[in-house]
Amino acid sequence: MGPSPRIVSGRADGMSFGHTNWPGFSRQEPATLVFESLRRPSSLSLDLPTSTLFWVDSQRDMIGSVSLDGRYTSIIHRHDIPEPSALVVFENRIMWANTATQAIMQTEIGFKGQTQVVRDLDGDDDVIAMAVSHATIERHNDIGSCMFKTCNGVCLIGPQRSAVCACSLGAKPNDRNGDCTDTTGPPMLFGAYKQEIIAINLEEFSPLSPYALRTNDMADVYALAYLPNAGDFLFVSFQAKEGDVGKSTIYRLSLSSSNNGTASSSVVIEDAGTVDSLAVDELSRLIYWVDRQKETVEIASLDGRLRSRLPSDEIAKPYAITLNETQRSLYISDLNEEPSIKRCHQDGRNCVTMLSSHLIRPNALAIKGNNLYWTDSGSGDVSSMDVISQRITYLAIGRHLPHSLAVSHTAIFWTEQHQDGVYYVSMPVKSSISEQPTEISTGRSGVASILVAMSNDDAASNSNSVFNNCAVHNGGCEHLCIPGLDTVTCLCSHGFRLQPDQASCQEEANTCRSTEVTCTDGSRCIYHHAVCDFFMDCDDGSDEVDCSEMSCSDGEFRCTSGHCMPAYYFCDNEEDCFDKSDVKEENCKRARESVACGEGEWTCASRLDCIDHSFVCDGDKDCYDYSDEEHCHG
């Protein structure tokens, strides 16, 4: 403690604390995690899944947290935590002892929920330490079902006291016998771009030479999700079907050695609707995506056999989604009349608004640790928020339609529709507004439509270090299991009804089920979500008649079919709409004639866009055809 209290970290054997000077041992100083704003830190609690250390300061009446790398510190002042003397954190709950009120209290991390009294203490009780014992976690040499299970990582207790092996950080399960395989590898950046997925090694991207992954299923690839344990990807591709208006399909891309080192893809969801955003919970074997046309969050099993919809009426117009498997939370941007970013349980219920002010069109989300990141194509800003302290940091402001986002340990990456490349700022960000971002050229004309970043060891450790109550026996659910903090939510696939036991499913006996509609010619029953999805499922095409027009996003062009494409694909001499409406001369001519640049504006060479004169030769590519940066002289 001393005159200048601090919180430090060191090796478990104490060699880094400088107390020994034996031959063969080097004398080292401890690593300081926290030294500011401390008076009497009296209790510590380590939350391994989020790599966060929490503490209480009994003199300042406060609770604080710090990431284990010391980069991010949050100070939480509360009027209702006088004289805290002990602290413990478990899952999403934070509990502490109040000396003044003689009670043990609890609330949700971030103090989002109501503070509750867990237990009143006797007047003579002096609580100086607390701990949590939970049945879901046991060491493999403890008494219980794990006593007979050999794991070289951690043994977890599942339903009916079953034993399950989980791997330590930097490893993934190799088989069901508890063997783990090291997955340590360099961080990689993947970008979806038209007929390919490009990959960039972030440790060796200068000079840059990205390699491309291609399969016959890749048409217009525009969404990606990563499966860390399998090392596979999910991607969404829009493809035409002769005689129809096309469809969006979710594929699984395998990079396993069993394919001789080459990529192969297979269909997972054939009629995915109009996909805006994609996420995956690999341990629960669930796929989440937003259907823009239906304005719903869809959910399916990882193999695509079972499909349902999140029963949430708290999100009006979902757009971007991201999952935090540690917190069992789903973050969603809602583009209602007052745009907002909300945090919900993974089943779509119990939503809380995290942010609503200063948002125009939050169109991409990412979560890492306690930090939520988003891009806003309306304001052009790239921002982050500490979900505990709710402190907002503007990483970049006034950019050119940022539209996809990825986060690694060391940087925040995003793409912009007008630009050729990927931009990033390094972490930690040292001020409230970041320095000028750095550009990574992808070697492609145009930009990747969606972007993910991953590190094998980091991605695998995030999922393997947390017990998932859907991972064993599907949580007791017959169909889809959605994990919660203390329980699970069971959902039935379309055409089935959840039974009173809230776990089993029974097929509905109607000729056309309640989740289906009948084609006008009576030829077949189709799911409700297949109506007006720009794909003719009925033989007579009646499912695509009298459909409301789908609204395209800012910076998007509407094909004659109704499908939305990035605006910079329009009239670029490449056929991006399956009906070729984006390159038809009459459409391009009509668009050029409709553009009349005003006073003080400059006409791009394509004659399809106007920019301010001050943007010409300013180093940024503001025209879709980049003509504002051509013929510039230094």
HUNORBEL-V71490 format. One record per residue. N is the residue number from 1. NEAR is the number of other C-alpha atoms within 8 Angstrom. D_LAST is the distance of its C-alpha to the last C-alpha in Angstrom with 1 decimal. Layout:
n=N near=NEAR d_last=D_LAST
n=N near=NEAR d_last=D_LAST
This chain:
n=1 near=6 d_last=59.1
n=2 near=4 d_last=59.4
n=3 near=4 d_last=57.9
n=4 near=8 d_last=54.4
n=5 near=11 d_last=55.0
n=6 near=12 d_last=52.6
n=7 near=9 d_last=52.5
n=8 near=9 d_last=51.9
n=9 near=8 d_last=51.9
n=10 near=10 d_last=53.1
n=11 near=7 d_last=54.9
n=12 near=5 d_last=58.2
n=13 near=4 d_last=60.0
n=14 near=8 d_last=59.1
n=15 near=14 d_last=57.6
n=16 near=10 d_last=54.3
n=17 near=10 d_last=56.2
n=18 near=10 d_last=57.0
n=19 near=7 d_last=60.8
n=20 near=7 d_last=61.7
n=21 near=8 d_last=61.3
n=22 near=6 d_last=63.3
n=23 near=4 d_last=62.7
n=24 near=4 d_last=60.1
n=25 near=8 d_last=58.5
n=26 near=7 d_last=55.3
n=27 near=11 d_last=55.3
n=28 near=8 d_last=52.4
n=29 near=7 d_last=51.4
n=30 near=10 d_last=51.4
n=31 near=7 d_last=48.3
n=32 near=10 d_last=48.0
n=33 near=12 d_last=47.3
n=34 near=11 d_last=48.1
n=35 near=10 d_last=48.8
n=36 near=5 d_last=47.7
n=37 near=4 d_last=50.0
n=38 near=12 d_last=53.0
n=39 near=9 d_last=56.5
n=40 near=10 d_last=59.0
n=41 near=13 d_last=57.6
n=42 near=10 d_last=61.0
n=43 near=12 d_last=60.4
n=44 near=12 d_last=57.9
n=45 near=10 d_last=57.5
n=46 near=9 d_last=55.3
n=47 near=12 d_last=54.0
n=48 near=6 d_last=53.1
n=49 near=9 d_last=51.8
n=50 near=8 d_last=49.0
n=51 near=10 d_last=48.6
n=52 near=12 d_last=49.3
n=53 near=12 d_last=51.6
n=54 near=14 d_last=53.4
n=55 near=13 d_last=55.4
n=56 near=16 d_last=57.4
n=57 near=16 d_last=57.6
n=58 near=13 d_last=61.1
n=59 near=7 d_last=60.5
n=60 near=9 d_last=57.4
n=61 near=14 d_last=58.9
n=62 near=14 d_last=55.8
n=63 near=11 d_last=54.7
n=64 near=11 d_last=51.4
n=65 near=11 d_last=49.6
n=66 near=14 d_last=47.1
n=67 near=11 d_last=45.5
n=68 near=9 d_last=47.0
n=69 near=6 d_last=43.7
n=70 near=10 d_last=43.6
n=71 near=8 d_last=40.3
n=72 near=8 d_last=41.6
n=73 near=10 d_last=44.3
n=74 near=9 d_last=46.0
n=75 near=9 d_last=48.6
n=76 near=9 d_last=51.1
n=77 near=7 d_last=53.3
n=78 near=7 d_last=56.3
n=79 near=6 d_last=59.2
n=80 near=4 d_last=61.6
n=81 near=9 d_last=61.3
n=82 near=12 d_last=63.1
n=83 near=11 d_last=64.1
n=84 near=15 d_last=62.9
n=85 near=16 d_last=64.6
n=86 near=15 d_last=63.8
n=87 near=17 d_last=61.2
n=88 near=12 d_last=60.8
n=89 near=12 d_last=58.2
n=90 near=8 d_last=59.1
n=91 near=8 d_last=57.1
n=92 near=9 d_last=55.8
n=93 near=10 d_last=58.4
n=94 near=12 d_last=58.3
n=95 near=11 d_last=61.7
n=96 near=12 d_last=62.8
n=97 near=13 d_last=66.0
n=98 near=15 d_last=66.4
n=99 near=12 d_last=68.8
n=100 near=6 d_last=69.2
n=101 near=6 d_last=70.1
n=102 near=12 d_last=71.9
n=103 near=12 d_last=70.2
n=104 near=13 d_last=67.8
n=105 near=13 d_last=65.0
n=106 near=12 d_last=62.5
n=107 near=13 d_last=59.5
n=108 near=12 d_last=56.6
n=109 near=9 d_last=53.6
n=110 near=7 d_last=51.2
n=111 near=9 d_last=54.4
n=112 near=7 d_last=53.8
n=113 near=6 d_last=57.5
n=114 near=7 d_last=60.6
n=115 near=9 d_last=61.9
n=116 near=7 d_last=65.3
n=117 near=9 d_last=68.2
n=118 near=8 d_last=69.0
n=119 near=7 d_last=72.0
n=120 near=8 d_last=73.9
n=121 near=8 d_last=74.8
n=122 near=6 d_last=78.1
n=123 near=5 d_last=78.1
n=124 near=4 d_last=78.7
n=125 near=7 d_last=75.8
n=126 near=5 d_last=73.0
n=127 near=9 d_last=70.2
n=128 near=7 d_last=67.9
n=129 near=8 d_last=66.6
n=130 near=8 d_last=66.3
n=131 near=5 d_last=65.6
n=132 near=6 d_last=65.5
n=133 near=4 d_last=67.5
n=134 near=5 d_last=66.6
n=135 near=6 d_last=68.4
n=136 near=8 d_last=65.3
n=137 near=9 d_last=64.3
n=138 near=11 d_last=66.6
n=139 near=9 d_last=66.2
n=140 near=11 d_last=67.6
n=141 near=6 d_last=70.5
n=142 near=8 d_last=71.7
n=143 near=6 d_last=74.8
n=144 near=6 d_last=74.3
n=145 near=10 d_last=73.0
n=146 near=17 d_last=70.2
n=147 near=10 d_last=73.0
n=148 near=6 d_last=73.6
n=149 near=9 d_last=69.9
n=150 near=9 d_last=68.1
n=151 near=12 d_last=64.4
n=152 near=8 d_last=62.0
n=153 near=10 d_last=59.8
n=154 near=12 d_last=61.3
n=155 near=15 d_last=64.2
n=156 near=14 d_last=64.0
n=157 near=14 d_last=67.0
n=158 near=11 d_last=66.7
n=159 near=9 d_last=69.1
n=160 near=4 d_last=72.7
n=161 near=7 d_last=71.9
n=162 near=8 d_last=70.2
n=163 near=11 d_last=68.1
n=164 near=11 d_last=64.5
n=165 near=12 d_last=62.3
n=166 near=14 d_last=58.8
n=167 near=15 d_last=56.3
n=168 near=11 d_last=54.7
n=169 near=11 d_last=51.0
n=170 near=12 d_last=49.0
n=171 near=14 d_last=51.8
n=172 near=15 d_last=52.9
n=173 near=12 d_last=56.4
n=174 near=8 d_last=57.4
n=175 near=7 d_last=60.7
n=176 near=7 d_last=63.3
n=177 near=7 d_last=65.1
n=178 near=15 d_last=62.8
n=179 near=10 d_last=60.7
n=180 near=12 d_last=57.1
n=181 near=8 d_last=54.1
n=182 near=8 d_last=51.2
n=183 near=10 d_last=48.0
n=184 near=9 d_last=45.5
n=185 near=7 d_last=42.3
n=186 near=9 d_last=38.5
n=187 near=12 d_last=36.9
n=188 near=11 d_last=35.5
n=189 near=12 d_last=33.2
n=190 near=11 d_last=34.3
n=191 near=12 d_last=32.6
n=192 near=15 d_last=34.3
n=193 near=14 d_last=32.3
n=194 near=11 d_last=34.2
n=195 near=9 d_last=36.5
n=196 near=13 d_last=35.9
n=197 near=13 d_last=35.6
n=198 near=12 d_last=32.9
n=199 near=12 d_last=33.7
n=200 near=12 d_last=31.4
n=201 near=11 d_last=33.0
n=202 near=9 d_last=31.4
n=203 near=6 d_last=32.4
n=204 near=7 d_last=30.7
n=205 near=10 d_last=27.7
n=206 near=4 d_last=25.2
n=207 near=5 d_last=24.6
n=208 near=10 d_last=25.5
n=209 near=6 d_last=28.1
n=210 near=11 d_last=30.0
n=211 near=7 d_last=33.2
n=212 near=8 d_last=34.7
n=213 near=9 d_last=38.2
n=214 near=9 d_last=39.7
n=215 near=9 d_last=43.2
n=216 near=5 d_last=44.7
n=217 near=8 d_last=45.0
n=218 near=11 d_last=41.3
n=219 near=11 d_last=40.3
n=220 near=11 d_last=37.9
n=221 near=16 d_last=38.0
n=222 near=13 d_last=36.9
n=223 near=14 d_last=38.9
n=224 near=14 d_last=39.8
n=225 near=11 d_last=42.4
n=226 near=10 d_last=43.4
n=227 near=11 d_last=47.0
n=228 near=11 d_last=46.8
n=229 near=9 d_last=50.3
n=230 near=5 d_last=50.3
n=231 near=11 d_last=46.7
n=232 near=12 d_last=46.3
n=233 near=11 d_last=44.1
n=234 near=12 d_last=44.8
n=235 near=13 d_last=42.5
n=236 near=13 d_last=42.7
n=237 near=15 d_last=42.2
n=238 near=11 d_last=42.5
n=239 near=11 d_last=44.4
n=240 near=9 d_last=46.1
n=241 near=8 d_last=49.8
n=242 near=5 d_last=51.2
n=243 near=4 d_last=52.9
n=244 near=9 d_last=51.5
n=245 near=11 d_last=48.4
n=246 near=11 d_last=47.3
n=247 near=15 d_last=47.6
n=248 near=14 d_last=45.9
n=249 near=14 d_last=47.4
n=250 near=13 d_last=47.2
n=251 near=14 d_last=47.3
n=252 near=12 d_last=47.8
n=253 near=12 d_last=45.7
n=254 near=10 d_last=47.5
n=255 near=11 d_last=45.8
n=256 near=11 d_last=49.1
n=257 near=7 d_last=50.3
n=258 near=5 d_last=53.2
n=259 near=9 d_last=50.8
n=260 near=6 d_last=50.1
n=261 near=8 d_last=46.6
n=262 near=8 d_last=45.5
n=263 near=12 d_last=44.8
n=264 near=9 d_last=47.4
n=265 near=10 d_last=47.7
n=266 near=8 d_last=50.6
n=267 near=9 d_last=51.3
n=268 near=11 d_last=52.1
n=269 near=9 d_last=52.0
n=270 near=8 d_last=52.1
n=271 near=8 d_last=52.1
n=272 near=11 d_last=49.7
n=273 near=13 d_last=48.9
n=274 near=11 d_last=45.4
n=275 near=12 d_last=44.0
n=276 near=11 d_last=41.4
n=277 near=10 d_last=41.7
n=278 near=14 d_last=43.5
n=279 near=12 d_last=45.2
n=280 near=12 d_last=47.9
n=281 near=10 d_last=50.7
n=282 near=11 d_last=51.7
n=283 near=9 d_last=54.8
n=284 near=12 d_last=56.2
n=285 near=9 d_last=55.2
n=286 near=14 d_last=53.6
n=287 near=12 d_last=50.6
n=288 near=11 d_last=49.2
n=289 near=13 d_last=47.0
n=290 near=17 d_last=46.3
n=291 near=14 d_last=47.4
n=292 near=13 d_last=45.3
n=293 near=9 d_last=47.7
n=294 near=6 d_last=50.7
n=295 near=10 d_last=49.0
n=296 near=11 d_last=50.9
n=297 near=11 d_last=50.4
n=298 near=12 d_last=52.0
n=299 near=12 d_last=53.5
n=300 near=14 d_last=54.9
n=301 near=12 d_last=56.3
n=302 near=10 d_last=54.0
n=303 near=7 d_last=55.9
n=304 near=9 d_last=55.6
n=305 near=7 d_last=59.4
n=306 near=12 d_last=59.8
n=307 near=12 d_last=57.8
n=308 near=11 d_last=58.0
n=309 near=8 d_last=56.1
n=310 near=10 d_last=55.6
n=311 near=7 d_last=58.3
n=312 near=8 d_last=56.0
n=313 near=5 d_last=56.2
n=314 near=7 d_last=54.0
n=315 near=7 d_last=50.7
n=316 near=9 d_last=50.2
n=317 near=10 d_last=47.0
n=318 near=15 d_last=45.8
n=319 near=13 d_last=42.3
n=320 near=14 d_last=41.0
n=321 near=16 d_last=43.4
n=322 near=12 d_last=43.5
n=323 near=13 d_last=46.5
n=324 near=11 d_last=47.6
n=325 near=8 d_last=50.5
n=326 near=11 d_last=51.5
n=327 near=8 d_last=52.0
n=328 near=12 d_last=53.3
n=329 near=12 d_last=50.9
n=330 near=13 d_last=48.9
n=331 near=13 d_last=45.8
n=332 near=14 d_last=45.1
n=333 near=15 d_last=42.6
n=334 near=14 d_last=44.7
n=335 near=13 d_last=42.9
n=336 near=8 d_last=45.9
n=337 near=4 d_last=45.7
n=338 near=6 d_last=44.8
n=339 near=13 d_last=42.4
n=340 near=15 d_last=43.5
n=341 near=13 d_last=43.4
n=342 near=13 d_last=46.9
n=343 near=12 d_last=48.7
n=344 near=14 d_last=51.8
n=345 near=12 d_last=54.3
n=346 near=12 d_last=53.6
n=347 near=11 d_last=56.2
n=348 near=12 d_last=54.2
n=349 near=10 d_last=56.6
n=350 near=6 d_last=56.7
n=351 near=10 d_last=53.1
n=352 near=7 d_last=51.6
n=353 near=9 d_last=48.5
n=354 near=9 d_last=46.0
n=355 near=7 d_last=43.4
n=356 near=10 d_last=43.3
n=357 near=5 d_last=41.4
n=358 near=4 d_last=37.6
n=359 near=11 d_last=37.6
n=360 near=9 d_last=36.5
n=361 near=10 d_last=36.4
n=362 near=17 d_last=36.8
n=363 near=13 d_last=36.2
n=364 near=12 d_last=36.1
n=365 near=17 d_last=38.3
n=366 near=11 d_last=38.8
n=367 near=12 d_last=41.3
n=368 near=8 d_last=41.4
n=369 near=6 d_last=44.2
n=370 near=9 d_last=44.5
n=371 near=10 d_last=41.0
n=372 near=12 d_last=40.2
n=373 near=11 d_last=36.6
n=374 near=13 d_last=35.4
n=375 near=16 d_last=32.5
n=376 near=17 d_last=32.7
n=377 near=15 d_last=31.0
n=378 near=10 d_last=32.0
n=379 near=11 d_last=30.3
n=380 near=13 d_last=27.6
n=381 near=14 d_last=29.0
n=382 near=14 d_last=30.0
n=383 near=12 d_last=32.9
n=384 near=12 d_last=36.0
n=385 near=11 d_last=39.4
n=386 near=11 d_last=42.1
n=387 near=11 d_last=45.1
n=388 near=10 d_last=47.5
n=389 near=9 d_last=46.0
n=390 near=7 d_last=44.0
n=391 near=7 d_last=41.1
n=392 near=9 d_last=37.9
n=393 near=10 d_last=34.4
n=394 near=12 d_last=31.2
n=395 near=14 d_last=29.1
n=396 near=13 d_last=26.2
n=397 near=9 d_last=26.0
n=398 near=7 d_last=24.6
n=399 near=11 d_last=23.5
n=400 near=11 d_last=23.3
n=401 near=12 d_last=27.0
n=402 near=15 d_last=27.9
n=403 near=15 d_last=30.9
n=404 near=14 d_last=32.2
n=405 near=16 d_last=32.8
n=406 near=11 d_last=34.1
n=407 near=13 d_last=35.0
n=408 near=10 d_last=35.8
n=409 near=5 d_last=37.1
n=410 near=8 d_last=33.7
n=411 near=11 d_last=31.2
n=412 near=12 d_last=31.0
n=413 near=11 d_last=29.2
n=414 near=13 d_last=28.4
n=415 near=17 d_last=26.8
n=416 near=15 d_last=25.2
n=417 near=14 d_last=26.0
n=418 near=13 d_last=22.6
n=419 near=12 d_last=20.9
n=420 near=12 d_last=21.1
n=421 near=15 d_last=22.5
n=422 near=13 d_last=24.6
n=423 near=11 d_last=23.7
n=424 near=12 d_last=25.8
n=425 near=14 d_last=26.6
n=426 near=8 d_last=29.0
n=427 near=9 d_last=32.5
n=428 near=8 d_last=34.1
n=429 near=9 d_last=31.9
n=430 near=6 d_last=32.3
n=431 near=6 d_last=31.8
n=432 near=9 d_last=32.5
n=433 near=8 d_last=28.9
n=434 near=12 d_last=27.0
n=435 near=7 d_last=23.7
n=436 near=6 d_last=20.6
n=437 near=9 d_last=21.8
n=438 near=7 d_last=20.8
n=439 near=8 d_last=20.2
n=440 near=9 d_last=22.3
n=441 near=9 d_last=21.4
n=442 near=10 d_last=24.7
n=443 near=7 d_last=23.8
n=444 near=8 d_last=25.1
n=445 near=5 d_last=23.8
n=446 near=10 d_last=24.6
n=447 near=15 d_last=26.2
n=448 near=12 d_last=29.6
n=449 near=14 d_last=31.9
n=450 near=14 d_last=33.8
n=451 near=16 d_last=33.4
n=452 near=13 d_last=35.8
n=453 near=11 d_last=35.7
n=454 near=10 d_last=38.8
n=455 near=12 d_last=40.3
n=456 near=14 d_last=43.6
n=457 near=13 d_last=45.4
n=458 near=10 d_last=44.1
n=459 near=11 d_last=44.8
n=460 near=15 d_last=48.3
n=461 near=14 d_last=49.3
n=462 near=11 d_last=48.5
n=463 near=12 d_last=51.0
n=464 near=12 d_last=53.6
n=465 near=11 d_last=54.0
n=466 near=8 d_last=55.2
n=467 near=9 d_last=58.6
n=468 near=9 d_last=58.3
n=469 near=13 d_last=61.5
n=470 near=14 d_last=60.8
n=471 near=10 d_last=60.3
n=472 near=10 d_last=64.1
n=473 near=8 d_last=66.4
n=474 near=12 d_last=63.7
n=475 near=12 d_last=64.8
n=476 near=8 d_last=68.0
n=477 near=12 d_last=66.3
n=478 near=10 d_last=67.4
n=479 near=11 d_last=64.1
n=480 near=14 d_last=60.9
n=481 near=14 d_last=60.8
n=482 near=13 d_last=58.2
n=483 near=15 d_last=58.2
n=484 near=11 d_last=58.9
n=485 near=9 d_last=59.3
n=486 near=4 d_last=63.1
n=487 near=7 d_last=64.0
n=488 near=12 d_last=62.6
n=489 near=9 d_last=62.3
n=490 near=13 d_last=63.7
n=491 near=12 d_last=62.5
n=492 near=15 d_last=64.1
n=493 near=10 d_last=62.4
n=494 near=9 d_last=62.4
n=495 near=10 d_last=66.0
n=496 near=10 d_last=67.6
n=497 near=9 d_last=68.9
n=498 near=13 d_last=68.9
n=499 near=9 d_last=72.4
n=500 near=5 d_last=74.1
n=501 near=6 d_last=73.5
n=502 near=7 d_last=69.7
n=503 near=12 d_last=69.1
n=504 near=11 d_last=70.7
n=505 near=11 d_last=69.8
n=506 near=8 d_last=72.1
n=507 near=7 d_last=71.2
n=508 near=9 d_last=71.7
n=509 near=5 d_last=74.5
n=510 near=6 d_last=73.3
n=511 near=4 d_last=72.9
n=512 near=9 d_last=69.3
n=513 near=10 d_last=68.3
n=514 near=8 d_last=67.1
n=515 near=9 d_last=63.6
n=516 near=11 d_last=63.8
n=517 near=11 d_last=64.1
n=518 near=10 d_last=66.1
n=519 near=14 d_last=64.5
n=520 near=7 d_last=66.0
n=521 near=5 d_last=67.9
n=522 near=7 d_last=69.2
n=523 near=9 d_last=67.9
n=524 near=7 d_last=66.4
n=525 near=10 d_last=65.4
n=526 near=12 d_last=61.7
n=527 near=10 d_last=60.1
n=528 near=8 d_last=59.0
n=529 near=8 d_last=55.4
n=530 near=12 d_last=55.4
n=531 near=9 d_last=55.9
n=532 near=12 d_last=52.8
n=533 near=11 d_last=50.6
n=534 near=13 d_last=49.2
n=535 near=11 d_last=51.6
n=536 near=11 d_last=55.0
n=537 near=8 d_last=57.6
n=538 near=11 d_last=60.6
n=539 near=8 d_last=61.9
n=540 near=7 d_last=62.0
n=541 near=9 d_last=58.5
n=542 near=10 d_last=60.1
n=543 near=11 d_last=58.0
n=544 near=12 d_last=54.9
n=545 near=7 d_last=56.6
n=546 near=4 d_last=56.1
n=547 near=6 d_last=53.2
n=548 near=5 d_last=50.9
n=549 near=5 d_last=47.3
n=550 near=6 d_last=45.0
n=551 near=4 d_last=42.1
n=552 near=8 d_last=38.7
n=553 near=6 d_last=36.2
n=554 near=6 d_last=33.1
n=555 near=9 d_last=30.5
n=556 near=11 d_last=33.3
n=557 near=10 d_last=34.6
n=558 near=10 d_last=38.4
n=559 near=12 d_last=39.8
n=560 near=7 d_last=42.8
n=561 near=8 d_last=44.9
n=562 near=9 d_last=43.8
n=563 near=9 d_last=41.8
n=564 near=10 d_last=38.5
n=565 near=11 d_last=35.3
n=566 near=10 d_last=31.7
n=567 near=9 d_last=30.1
n=568 near=12 d_last=27.2
n=569 near=10 d_last=29.9
n=570 near=9 d_last=30.9
n=571 near=9 d_last=30.4
n=572 near=7 d_last=28.3
n=573 near=5 d_last=30.7
n=574 near=7 d_last=32.4
n=575 near=8 d_last=35.9
n=576 near=9 d_last=35.9
n=577 near=10 d_last=38.8
n=578 near=9 d_last=42.0
n=579 near=7 d_last=43.0
n=580 near=9 d_last=39.7
n=581 near=10 d_last=39.3
n=582 near=13 d_last=35.6
n=583 near=13 d_last=34.9
n=584 near=9 d_last=37.6
n=585 near=6 d_last=36.3
n=586 near=6 d_last=38.4
n=587 near=10 d_last=37.0
n=588 near=11 d_last=33.4
n=589 near=8 d_last=34.2
n=590 near=8 d_last=36.0
n=591 near=9 d_last=33.1
n=592 near=10 d_last=30.7
n=593 near=7 d_last=33.2
n=594 near=6 d_last=33.7
n=595 near=10 d_last=30.0
n=596 near=6 d_last=29.5
n=597 near=8 d_last=26.4
n=598 near=5 d_last=27.1
n=599 near=4 d_last=25.8
n=600 near=6 d_last=22.4
n=601 near=10 d_last=21.8
n=602 near=10 d_last=19.6
n=603 near=10 d_last=21.4
n=604 near=13 d_last=20.2
n=605 near=7 d_last=20.7
n=606 near=7 d_last=23.9
n=607 near=9 d_last=25.2
n=608 near=10 d_last=26.7
n=609 near=10 d_last=24.7
n=610 near=13 d_last=23.2
n=611 near=12 d_last=20.6
n=612 near=9 d_last=19.7
n=613 near=8 d_last=17.0
n=614 near=5 d_last=15.5
n=615 near=10 d_last=15.1
n=616 near=10 d_last=12.7
n=617 near=9 d_last=9.3
n=618 near=7 d_last=10.6
n=619 near=5 d_last=10.8
n=620 near=8 d_last=14.4
n=621 near=11 d_last=16.1
n=622 near=11 d_last=18.3
n=623 near=12 d_last=19.6
n=624 near=10 d_last=22.3
n=625 near=8 d_last=20.8
n=626 near=9 d_last=17.2
n=627 near=10 d_last=16.1
n=628 near=11 d_last=14.1
n=629 near=12 d_last=11.4
n=630 near=7 d_last=11.7
n=631 near=4 d_last=9.9
n=632 near=6 d_last=6.7
n=633 near=3 d_last=3.8
n=634 near=2 d_last=0.0
